[in-house]
Amino acid sequence: MKSPTAPSRAVLLRMLQRDVPPNVFNPWVQRDALTDLPAAAAAARLRRLAAHLATEARCVLVGEAAGYQGCKVSGIAFTSERLIIEGGIPRVAVATGTRLSLRPRPWSEPSATTVWKTLHELGIASCTVLWNAYPWHPHRPGEPHSNRAPTRAELQAGLPVLASLLRLFPQARVFAVGRHAGHSLAMLAVDAVVLRHPSMGGAATFARQLREQLRRDSAATGGAAV
């Protein structure tokens, strides 16, 4: 498979750096004075995301939207600051002591922990890209450290970005993490396997479903799926 070209990734990253509506935070443009430590936190998140995308992905996992404990701080979907600092994220090298947040302890997010633990256990961490159908962080009015479901208009605004991301990895197996992500992928006519979201008691089911689907894919292709 042809590697994603730098210009293609650059186009995608520029698409992320757009104005967002009220009650939405753009992690790759804005700085949250309540959370972000350096003035250049947005630029650092953009560099981390670029490193995450610099692979020939064989799996793409798509969630719903960026969360305040995960992507909002880290710049990568389903990824917490704690996991990055611990060195558990392939291609994202962080110097010892490097932090982007003011929080005494690095931000940690349960779904991020489950997703990366599963990817490492299945041996696909290095060839998987994580994304969100609505890549920015929607929050409740006046509560930047909260999550809310993106509106229909917001999800529509995220579709061109999602389509651009998927064009970088045309041969990757696409998984929707949760029904909402599955709906966005269906609107793009993308053939995706819908997995249980690991939140709200779904961690074990998420891991089992991903493992079983990879096993079926491998059997169907003579062991060459992932």
KOLMAR-513631 format. One record per residue (C-alpha): residue number from 0; residue in three letters; x, y, z. Coordinates in steps of 0.2 Angstrom, whole numbers. Layout:
atom seq NUM, type Ala, c1 X, c2 Y, c3 Z;
...
//
This chain:
atom seq 0, type Met, c1 0, c2 0, c3 0;
atom seq 1, type Lys, c1 6, c2 17, c3 -4;
atom seq 2, type Ser, c1 11, c2 27, c3 11;
atom seq 3, type Pro, c1 1, c2 43, c3 15;
atom seq 4, type Thr, c1 10, c2 57, c3 7;
atom seq 5, type Ala, c1 15, c2 72, c3 18;
atom seq 6, type Pro, c1 5, c2 84, c3 7;
atom seq 7, type Ser, c1 -11, c2 74, c3 10;
atom seq 8, type Arg, c1 -8, c2 74, c3 29;
atom seq 9, type Ala, c1 -5, c2 92, c3 28;
atom seq 10, type Val, c1 -22, c2 95, c3 20;
atom seq 11, type Leu, c1 -30, c2 85, c3 33;
atom seq 12, type Leu, c1 -21, c2 95, c3 47;
atom seq 13, type Arg, c1 -26, c2 111, c3 39;
atom seq 14, type Met, c1 -44, c2 106, c3 39;
atom seq 15, type Leu, c1 -44, c2 103, c3 58;
atom seq 16, type Gln, c1 -37, c2 121, c3 60;
atom seq 17, type Arg, c1 -54, c2 129, c3 56;
atom seq 18, type Asp, c1 -66, c2 140, c3 66;
atom seq 19, type Val, c1 -78, c2 130, c3 77;
atom seq 20, type Pro, c1 -95, c2 135, c3 83;
atom seq 21, type Pro, c1 -99, c2 141, c3 101;
atom seq 22, type Asn, c1 -97, c2 128, c3 115;
atom seq 23, type Val, c1 -84, c2 118, c3 105;
atom seq 24, type Phe, c1 -65, c2 118, c3 108;
atom seq 25, type Asn, c1 -52, c2 116, c3 94;
atom seq 26, type Pro, c1 -37, c2 107, c3 102;
atom seq 27, type Trp, c1 -26, c2 111, c3 87;
atom seq 28, type Val, c1 -29, c2 130, c3 87;
atom seq 29, type Gln, c1 -35, c2 135, c3 104;
atom seq 30, type Arg, c1 -27, c2 136, c3 121;
atom seq 31, type Asp, c1 -37, c2 131, c3 137;
atom seq 32, type Ala, c1 -31, c2 143, c3 150;
atom seq 33, type Leu, c1 -38, c2 132, c3 164;
atom seq 34, type Thr, c1 -29, c2 116, c3 158;
atom seq 35, type Asp, c1 -15, c2 120, c3 145;
atom seq 36, type Leu, c1 3, c2 123, c3 152;
atom seq 37, type Pro, c1 13, c2 130, c3 137;
atom seq 38, type Ala, c1 7, c2 144, c3 126;
atom seq 39, type Ala, c1 11, c2 133, c3 111;
atom seq 40, type Ala, c1 0, c2 118, c3 117;
atom seq 41, type Ala, c1 -11, c2 118, c3 101;
atom seq 42, type Ala, c1 5, c2 117, c3 90;
atom seq 43, type Ala, c1 12, c2 103, c3 101;
atom seq 44, type Arg, c1 -5, c2 94, c3 99;
atom seq 45, type Leu, c1 -4, c2 96, c3 80;
atom seq 46, type Arg, c1 14, c2 89, c3 80;
atom seq 47, type Arg, c1 8, c2 74, c3 90;
atom seq 48, type Leu, c1 -6, c2 71, c3 79;
atom seq 49, type Ala, c1 5, c2 72, c3 63;
atom seq 50, type Ala, c1 16, c2 59, c3 71;
atom seq 51, type His, c1 1, c2 48, c3 75;
atom seq 52, type Leu, c1 -4, c2 48, c3 57;
atom seq 53, type Ala, c1 13, c2 45, c3 50;
atom seq 54, type Thr, c1 10, c2 26, c3 47;
atom seq 55, type Glu, c1 3, c2 14, c3 34;
atom seq 56, type Ala, c1 -12, c2 10, c3 45;
atom seq 57, type Arg, c1 -21, c2 -6, c3 43;
atom seq 58, type Cys, c1 -34, c2 -2, c3 55;
atom seq 59, type Val, c1 -44, c2 14, c3 58;
atom seq 60, type Leu, c1 -55, c2 16, c3 74;
atom seq 61, type Val, c1 -67, c2 30, c3 73;
atom seq 62, type Gly, c1 -76, c2 37, c3 89;
atom seq 63, type Glu, c1 -89, c2 50, c3 91;
atom seq 64, type Ala, c1 -80, c2 66, c3 97;
atom seq 65, type Ala, c1 -65, c2 73, c3 106;
atom seq 66, type Gly, c1 -67, c2 72, c3 125;
atom seq 67, type Tyr, c1 -60, c2 84, c3 138;
atom seq 68, type Gln, c1 -50, c2 70, c3 147;
atom seq 69, type Gly, c1 -42, c2 63, c3 131;
atom seq 70, type Cys, c1 -41, c2 71, c3 114;
atom seq 71, type Lys, c1 -44, c2 89, c3 120;
atom seq 72, type Val, c1 -27, c2 88, c3 130;
atom seq 73, type Ser, c1 -17, c2 75, c3 120;
atom seq 74, type Gly, c1 -23, c2 80, c3 102;
atom seq 75, type Ile, c1 -26, c2 61, c3 97;
atom seq 76, type Ala, c1 -42, c2 52, c3 98;
atom seq 77, type Phe, c1 -44, c2 39, c3 112;
atom seq 78, type Thr, c1 -28, c2 45, c3 119;
atom seq 79, type Ser, c1 -24, c2 53, c3 136;
atom seq 80, type Glu, c1 -10, c2 63, c3 142;
atom seq 81, type Arg, c1 -5, c2 49, c3 154;
atom seq 82, type Leu, c1 -3, c2 36, c3 141;
atom seq 83, type Ile, c1 8, c2 48, c3 131;
atom seq 84, type Ile, c1 19, c2 52, c3 145;
atom seq 85, type Glu, c1 21, c2 34, c3 149;
atom seq 86, type Gly, c1 27, c2 31, c3 132;
atom seq 87, type Gly, c1 13, c2 19, c3 127;
atom seq 88, type Ile, c1 8, c2 28, c3 111;
atom seq 89, type Pro, c1 18, c2 22, c3 95;
atom seq 90, type Arg, c1 27, c2 36, c3 85;
atom seq 91, type Val, c1 23, c2 49, c3 98;
atom seq 92, type Ala, c1 40, c2 52, c3 107;
atom seq 93, type Val, c1 39, c2 64, c3 122;
atom seq 94, type Ala, c1 54, c2 70, c3 131;
atom seq 95, type Thr, c1 54, c2 65, c3 150;
atom seq 96, type Gly, c1 44, c2 78, c3 160;
atom seq 97, type Thr, c1 36, c2 85, c3 145;
atom seq 98, type Arg, c1 18, c2 90, c3 149;
atom seq 99, type Leu, c1 4, c2 100, c3 140;
atom seq 100, type Ser, c1 -7, c2 102, c3 155;
atom seq 101, type Leu, c1 -7, c2 111, c3 172;
atom seq 102, type Arg, c1 -15, c2 97, c3 181;
atom seq 103, type Pro, c1 -5, c2 90, c3 195;
atom seq 104, type Arg, c1 -7, c2 72, c3 188;
atom seq 105, type Pro, c1 -8, c2 69, c3 170;
atom seq 106, type Trp, c1 -25, c2 68, c3 163;
atom seq 107, type Ser, c1 -31, c2 50, c3 161;
atom seq 108, type Glu, c1 -47, c2 44, c3 152;
atom seq 109, type Pro, c1 -54, c2 26, c3 155;
atom seq 110, type Ser, c1 -59, c2 23, c3 137;
atom seq 111, type Ala, c1 -42, c2 28, c3 130;
atom seq 112, type Thr, c1 -34, c2 16, c3 143;
atom seq 113, type Thr, c1 -45, c2 2, c3 137;
atom seq 114, type Val, c1 -43, c2 5, c3 118;
atom seq 115, type Trp, c1 -24, c2 6, c3 119;
atom seq 116, type Lys, c1 -22, c2 -9, c3 131;
atom seq 117, type Thr, c1 -33, c2 -19, c3 118;
atom seq 118, type Leu, c1 -22, c2 -13, c3 103;
atom seq 119, type His, c1 -6, c2 -18, c3 112;
atom seq 120, type Glu, c1 -13, c2 -35, c3 117;
atom seq 121, type Leu, c1 -19, c2 -39, c3 99;
atom seq 122, type Gly, c1 -2, c2 -33, c3 92;
atom seq 123, type Ile, c1 -10, c2 -19, c3 81;
atom seq 124, type Ala, c1 -5, c2 -4, c3 91;
atom seq 125, type Ser, c1 9, c2 1, c3 78;
atom seq 126, type Cys, c1 -3, c2 0, c3 63;
atom seq 127, type Thr, c1 -19, c2 8, c3 70;
atom seq 128, type Val, c1 -25, c2 26, c3 68;
atom seq 129, type Leu, c1 -38, c2 33, c3 80;
atom seq 130, type Trp, c1 -50, c2 47, c3 75;
atom seq 131, type Asn, c1 -67, c2 55, c3 79;
atom seq 132, type Ala, c1 -82, c2 57, c3 68;
atom seq 133, type Tyr, c1 -83, c2 75, c3 75;
atom seq 134, type Pro, c1 -64, c2 78, c3 78;
atom seq 135, type Trp, c1 -66, c2 94, c3 89;
atom seq 136, type His, c1 -72, c2 94, c3 107;
atom seq 137, type Pro, c1 -91, c2 99, c3 110;
atom seq 138, type His, c1 -95, c2 104, c3 128;
atom seq 139, type Arg, c1 -109, c2 110, c3 138;
atom seq 140, type Pro, c1 -111, c2 129, c3 138;
atom seq 141, type Gly, c1 -99, c2 137, c3 151;
atom seq 142, type Glu, c1 -92, c2 120, c3 156;
atom seq 143, type Pro, c1 -76, c2 117, c3 145;
atom seq 144, type His, c1 -72, c2 102, c3 156;
atom seq 145, type Ser, c1 -87, c2 92, c3 151;
atom seq 146, type Asn, c1 -93, c2 82, c3 136;
atom seq 147, type Arg, c1 -109, c2 82, c3 126;
atom seq 148, type Ala, c1 -115, c2 73, c3 110;
atom seq 149, type Pro, c1 -111, c2 83, c3 94;
atom seq 150, type Thr, c1 -127, c2 91, c3 86;
atom seq 151, type Arg, c1 -133, c2 84, c3 69;
atom seq 152, type Ala, c1 -125, c2 100, c3 61;
atom seq 153, type Glu, c1 -109, c2 97, c3 70;
atom seq 154, type Leu, c1 -108, c2 79, c3 64;
atom seq 155, type Gln, c1 -111, c2 85, c3 46;
atom seq 156, type Ala, c1 -97, c2 97, c3 48;
atom seq 157, type Gly, c1 -86, c2 83, c3 53;
atom seq 158, type Leu, c1 -90, c2 72, c3 38;
atom seq 159, type Pro, c1 -78, c2 80, c3 26;
atom seq 160, type Val, c1 -63, c2 79, c3 38;
atom seq 161, type Leu, c1 -68, c2 61, c3 42;
atom seq 162, type Ala, c1 -68, c2 57, c3 23;
atom seq 163, type Ser, c1 -51, c2 65, c3 21;
atom seq 164, type Leu, c1 -44, c2 55, c3 35;
atom seq 165, type Leu, c1 -50, c2 39, c3 27;
atom seq 166, type Arg, c1 -43, c2 43, c3 10;
atom seq 167, type Leu, c1 -26, c2 43, c3 18;
atom seq 168, type Phe, c1 -28, c2 24, c3 22;
atom seq 169, type Pro, c1 -39, c2 17, c3 8;
atom seq 170, type Gln, c1 -35, c2 -1, c3 12;
atom seq 171, type Ala, c1 -37, c2 0, c3 31;
atom seq 172, type Arg, c1 -50, c2 -10, c3 40;
atom seq 173, type Val, c1 -62, c2 3, c3 47;
atom seq 174, type Phe, c1 -71, c2 1, c3 64;
atom seq 175, type Ala, c1 -84, c2 12, c3 72;
atom seq 176, type Val, c1 -82, c2 13, c3 91;
atom seq 177, type Gly, c1 -100, c2 16, c3 96;
atom seq 178, type Arg, c1 -117, c2 18, c3 86;
atom seq 179, type His, c1 -114, c2 37, c3 83;
atom seq 180, type Ala, c1 -98, c2 34, c3 74;
atom seq 181, type Gly, c1 -106, c2 20, c3 64;
atom seq 182, type His, c1 -120, c2 32, c3 59;
atom seq 183, type Ser, c1 -107, c2 45, c3 53;
atom seq 184, type Leu, c1 -97, c2 31, c3 43;
atom seq 185, type Ala, c1 -114, c2 25, c3 35;
atom seq 186, type Met, c1 -117, c2 43, c3 29;
atom seq 187, type Leu, c1 -101, c2 42, c3 20;
atom seq 188, type Ala, c1 -106, c2 24, c3 13;
atom seq 189, type Val, c1 -91, c2 17, c3 22;
atom seq 190, type Asp, c1 -91, c2 -2, c3 26;
atom seq 191, type Ala, c1 -87, c2 -2, c3 44;
atom seq 192, type Val, c1 -89, c2 -14, c3 59;
atom seq 193, type Val, c1 -98, c2 -7, c3 73;
atom seq 194, type Leu, c1 -90, c2 -11, c3 90;
atom seq 195, type Arg, c1 -97, c2 -8, c3 108;
atom seq 196, type His, c1 -90, c2 8, c3 115;
atom seq 197, type Pro, c1 -79, c2 4, c3 130;
atom seq 198, type Ser, c1 -87, c2 17, c3 141;
atom seq 199, type Met, c1 -101, c2 13, c3 153;
atom seq 200, type Gly, c1 -96, c2 -5, c3 156;
atom seq 201, type Gly, c1 -92, c2 -9, c3 138;
atom seq 202, type Ala, c1 -73, c2 -12, c3 140;
atom seq 203, type Ala, c1 -74, c2 -31, c3 139;
atom seq 204, type Thr, c1 -86, c2 -32, c3 125;
atom seq 205, type Phe, c1 -76, c2 -19, c3 115;
atom seq 206, type Ala, c1 -60, c2 -29, c3 117;
atom seq 207, type Arg, c1 -69, c2 -46, c3 113;
atom seq 208, type Gln, c1 -78, c2 -39, c3 98;
atom seq 209, type Leu, c1 -62, c2 -32, c3 90;
atom seq 210, type Arg, c1 -52, c2 -48, c3 94;
atom seq 211, type Glu, c1 -66, c2 -59, c3 86;
atom seq 212, type Gln, c1 -68, c2 -47, c3 70;
atom seq 213, type Leu, c1 -49, c2 -47, c3 67;
atom seq 214, type Arg, c1 -49, c2 -66, c3 69;
atom seq 215, type Arg, c1 -63, c2 -68, c3 56;
atom seq 216, type Asp, c1 -54, c2 -56, c3 44;
atom seq 217, type Ser, c1 -38, c2 -66, c3 46;
atom seq 218, type Ala, c1 -47, c2 -82, c3 42;
atom seq 219, type Ala, c1 -55, c2 -75, c3 27;
atom seq 220, type Thr, c1 -39, c2 -69, c3 20;
atom seq 221, type Gly, c1 -28, c2 -84, c3 24;
atom seq 222, type Gly, c1 -20, c2 -75, c3 39;
atom seq 223, type Ala, c1 -15, c2 -59, c3 31;
atom seq 224, type Ala, c1 -28, c2 -47, c3 37;
atom seq 225, type Val, c1 -19, c2 -38, c3 51;
//
